């Protein structure tokens, strides 16, 4: 298990991390979320000693993460970490050998992962000749080129087309199923919601929400109501105590209400105002949770 214990990092007057703590268990996929500048990348870089912390510790199975331990982790940085003039296969092989693989095993792993990620026809191409999306695939291949205990992926889906996103998502799921812990960040919250077991939201360097996704959804003090049909255009929701309009269109309205609200009473009020074609009463989505946590 990876554990952050009260990580603190300052850059002059800027506090990048402010006592941030979280855990990533083996076999679990953790979505690491936050606004731009919230401290996600700083926290991820600290795992590999790329950031010197002012306070706090990064632990793996209770022990400090040092060189030999960190070499068991795969890392995919948000900014390009590749050698642009090196050939694709050579690049993946090189990083595999840095993690301890011999040349034969490195070649085998490179060819396997480049095939899985749809790059078999580009193995002899220089990285600088690839599209943004294909360079992203190479970066993932580099992080997978040995059997890692932990994958740390900073915005792995950035710039990918939908097919590549699906492929990469499947690969990450398989790595978690194998037993690797996965910590990944993304601004594509619907995608994170589909993939992650656990969620951690950080804001201004502090963890403001964490836990298994379904648990934090259930624990929210809010529920979300969607009404479609003629009733959506009427102001009936003003009479619902504490209701707040989140989205409003000509034939649909979405409300945030108290979790203790009675859905039957809300549906009755909407139906009295006009025809209802569709009605949903549900816990918050991950995007809703994000907004709630950051607002707090």
N, C-alpha and C positions, 0 to 999 in steps of 0.2 A: 504493500500500500504506500502511495505517495501522500505525504502530509506537509502542508504549509502551517507553520506555527508562528503567528503574530508577525508576519513579514512587514518590515518598515523600510522605506527607501525615500530619501529626499534628494532633490537636485536644487540646491540653493533654497529658495523660498517655496519651491514647488514640492508638494508631498505626492509622490507617485504611488506609494503603498503606505497604508496607515493601519497597521495591525491586522493585516489580512490573514485569515486562516481558512483552510479547506482540506478535503481529503479526496483521493481518487483510489478506489478499491480495484483490485485485480478483477478483470472481466466486466467492468462497468464503464459505460460511456458517459462522460461528464461534459455537458455543455457549459462553457465558461463565457459569460455574457457581460456586456457593459457598454456604456456610451464611449465614443471616441475619447481617448485620454483618461480612461478610468483606471488604468493600471494593469490590464490583462497581459499585454506583451511584456511589461517589466517583470511581472510575476513568472511568466513562462520562461523568460531568459534567465531568471535567477536559479532555475532548476539546474542549469548547465554551467553555473558560475560565470555567466556572461554579464551579470549585474552583481556588484558587491553590495550586499544588504547592510543597512545601518543597524538593524535589529532583526531578530527572528531567526528561524531555522527551516531548512528544507530537508525532510527526512524520507528515507525509503526503508520500509520495514523497521522503523524505529531508529535507524542509523543515519548519520549525516551523509548526504549525497556527495561523493568524491569521484575522482577520475574513473576508477575501475567500475564503479556503480553506474555513473552517467553513460558509460559506453554501452550499457545494456538498454538504453533508451533511444527511441527514434524521435527525431526533431524535424519539423517542417516549419521554418520561419515564415512570417508574412512577407518580408522582403526577400528577394532572390538570394539563395545561398549556394548558387551553382557557379561553375567555371564556364564562362560563355563560349570559349573556343575549344573546349574538350568535347569529344564525341559522347553521345548519350550513353551507350553501353559502358564505355570506359569510365564515365563519371559515376555510374551506379556501382560498378565493380570497385572503384577506388574507395568510395565511402564504406562499402561492405568490408573491405580489408582493414580500414581504419578501426572498425568495430571487432576485428579479430578473425574474420574469415580468411581462409587461404585462397589462392587465386582461382582454383578449380571451383570451390564452393561459391566464391563471389561471382564468377561467370554464370554459374547455374542460377543463382538467385536473381542476377540482373536480367537474364533472358526470361525467367519466369514472370517477374513482376512487370517488365516492359510489355510482355505479351498480355498479361491480365489487364493492363491499363491501356491497351490499344496502340502501343508504340513499336510493335515488332518491325514495321517498315521504316522506322526512323532511327534504328539503333546506331547507324554509322553517321548520322547527321550531327553537325555541331549544334550545341544548345542554342547559340545565338541565332540560328536560322529557324528555330521553332516559333510557333505562335505562342501568345501568352498562356493559353489554355494548355497546350502541350508541354510548355515549360513547367506548369503547375503539376502535370502528371509525372514528369521526371522527378520533381521534388518529392512527391509522395513515394515514388519508387525508391529513391534514396533512403527515405525514412523506414521503408519496409525491407530493405535489402539484407536484413539479418533478423533473427527471431527475437524481437525486442520484448522486454517486460512491460514497457510503457511507451505509448505514442503521445507526443505533444505536438499538436497541429494548430498553427496560428492562421486562421482564415483559409482553410484548405480548399474551400469551394469557390474562392474568388476567381472570376473570369471564366468559369467553366460553362459549357453548354449543358442543357438538361440531361443529355445522354451521359456525358462525362460525370455530372453530379451523381446520377444514379449509380454508375460504376464505382465511383469513389466511395459513396455511401455504403454500398454492398461490401467493398473491401474492408472498410473500417469496422463494420458489423462483424465480419468474419474474424478479424483480429481480436475483437473483444470476446467473441465466442471461444476463441483459442485460449483465452485467459489473460490477455494483455489489458492493462488499464489504458483508457483513452481519455485525454483531456484535450478538448478542441474548442476553438472560438469561432464565431461566425455572426454576421449581422443578418443572415437569412433565418429568421426565427422560426418560420414554418418548417424549414428543413431541420433545424436543431430539435424542434419538438418531435419530429418524426423519428429522429435517431437516438436521442439521449435517454439514459436511464435516470440520471441525476442532473440537477441544474445548480449553477452558482452564478449569482448576479453581483457584480462589483461596481461601485460608484464612488468616485473621489478616493480611490485606494482602499475602500472598506467593503467587506462582503456584507451586502444588505439582504440577501435571501439565499438560502441553500437547502438542499435536501432532495429526496426522490421526487421526480416531477409530479407524479400523481398525488403524492402527499401534500406538496406545496399548493397544488391546484385546489385540493379539497379544503385546505386550511385557510384559504383566502377569505376575508370577510365580505367578499362581493360575489355576486352571480351576474351573468349576462343574459339579457333577454333580447331575442330577435323576433320582430313581428313583421310579416309580409302581407300585403293586401291593401284594401281601401283604408283600413283602420290606421295604417302607418302615417297617413297624411293628417290625421286628427290629433288634437292636443290632449287626448285622454291621459297620457302618461304624467301630466303635471299633477294629477291627483294621487299618484303613487308615491308614498313617503320615501324620500331620499333618492328617488330615481334621477339619473343623470344621462343625458343623451350623449352617446359615444359616436354614432354614425347615423346620418339621416339622409334618405333618398326619397324619391317621389312615391315609391311603393314599398319601402322597407324602412324600419327604424331599429336601431340597436341601443339598448339601455344598460347602464350599470346600476344594479340595485343591491340592497342588503342581502346577505346570504340567508337570512331568516325569513325573507319575503316568501309569501305563499304563491306559487306559480298559478294555481287555479284562479285566485282572485285577480291576478294580473291579466290572465287570458279573458276572464269575464269582463273586465273593464275595457279591454281592447275590442272585444266582440260587440259590446254595447255601442261602441263608437262607429263601427263599420265592419264590413266583411273581412275575415281573417283567412288568408290563404295558407299561411305557415306560421308556426310558433315554436320557438326554442328557448329553453331555460337551462343554463349549463354553467359549470365552473369556468373560470377564466382560461383563455388560451395562454400559451407562453408569451405571446406578444402583449397580452393584457397584463400578465404578471410582471413583465419587464417595466411597463409604464407605471404600474402601481408601486413597484419597489423603488424605482428611481425618483418618483414623485415624493415618496416618503423621505 
